[in-house]
Amino acid sequence: MPFVDTSEVHPRSPLPGWSGRFIHSDNLTIVYWDAEDGAQPLHDHQHPQEEVWNVIDGEIEVTIEGATQVVGPGLVAIIPSGARHSVRVLRASRVIVVDHPKREPFGQEL
């Protein structure tokens, strides 16, 4: 599966206001997120994967180990493996998130 048409990937919604198209390679998980205004915040949590949040449109607030930053286009949030973090949507956003190593599937298919 060297090429994936993301428009053909069924979206999943783990929380109200979040819709993601999940792609898994042998080593990575890539999620194309659409987050609505007023989307439920992603609670404070941690996982063994390193995670990178790249905002394409909109604005989110990312907290990593107690440090909070507003992230918009042109700014990337890099979350180390095992770091406690949370995310809040400030404006409707499109975000690409990459996890390494790949994550187990989560969320509900829409």
C-alpha positions in Angstrom: 0.0 0.0 0.0 2.5 2.7 -1.1 -0.2 5.2 -2.0 -3.3 6.1 -0.1 -6.2 8.4 -1.3 -7.2 10.0 2.0 -10.7 10.8 0.6 -11.4 7.1 0.5 -10.4 6.4 4.1 -13.5 6.2 6.3 -13.4 8.9 9.1 -13.5 8.0 12.8 -14.8 10.2 15.6 -13.2 9.4 19.1 -14.7 12.6 20.6 -17.5 15.0 19.7 -16.3 17.5 17.2 -13.3 15.5 16.0 -13.3 13.5 12.7 -10.1 11.7 11.7 -8.9 9.6 8.7 -6.4 7.1 10.1 -3.6 5.7 8.0 -1.3 3.0 9.3 2.1 2.0 7.8 4.4 -0.6 9.3 5.9 2.0 11.6 3.7 5.1 11.7 0.1 6.2 12.3 -0.9 9.3 10.4 -4.3 11.0 11.2 -5.9 13.7 9.1 -8.0 15.5 11.7 -10.9 17.9 11.1 -11.8 19.6 14.5 -14.9 21.7 14.8 -15.3 24.9 16.8 -16.3 23.8 20.3 -14.9 20.3 19.8 -14.5 18.4 23.1 -10.9 18.9 24.3 -8.5 15.9 24.2 -8.0 15.1 27.9 -4.6 15.1 29.6 -3.0 11.8 28.7 0.2 10.0 27.7 1.2 7.2 25.5 4.5 5.5 24.4 4.4 7.0 20.9 6.2 10.2 20.0 3.6 12.5 18.4 3.8 15.4 16.0 0.9 17.9 15.5 1.0 20.0 12.3 -1.8 22.5 12.0 -2.8 23.2 8.3 -5.8 25.5 9.1 -7.2 26.9 12.3 -5.8 27.1 15.8 -5.4 24.7 18.6 -3.9 25.0 22.1 -1.5 22.2 23.0 -0.2 21.6 26.5 2.9 19.3 26.9 4.1 18.5 30.4 2.4 21.7 31.7 3.7 24.1 29.0 0.9 25.5 26.9 1.3 27.0 23.4 -1.2 28.2 20.8 -0.5 26.3 17.6 -1.5 27.5 14.1 -0.3 27.1 10.6 3.5 27.1 10.4 4.0 25.9 14.0 4.5 22.2 14.9 4.0 20.7 18.3 6.4 17.8 19.0 5.2 15.6 21.9 7.9 13.2 23.3 7.2 9.6 24.1 5.5 9.3 27.4 4.9 13.0 27.9 1.6 14.1 29.4 -0.3 16.3 27.0 -3.8 17.7 26.0 -5.3 19.6 23.1 -8.0 22.2 22.9 -9.5 23.5 19.7 -9.6 27.3 19.6 -10.9 27.7 16.1 -12.1 25.0 13.6 -8.9 23.3 12.5 -7.4 20.8 10.0 -4.4 19.0 11.5 -2.1 16.2 10.5 -0.8 14.1 13.4 1.9 11.6 13.1 2.7 8.9 15.7 5.8 6.7 15.9 5.6 3.8 16.4 2.2 3.3 15.0 -0.8 3.4 17.4 -3.5 0.8 18.0 -6.7 1.9 16.3 -9.0 4.1 18.3 -12.2 6.1 17.7 -15.4 5.1 16.1 -16.0 4.8 12.4 -18.5 7.4 11.0 
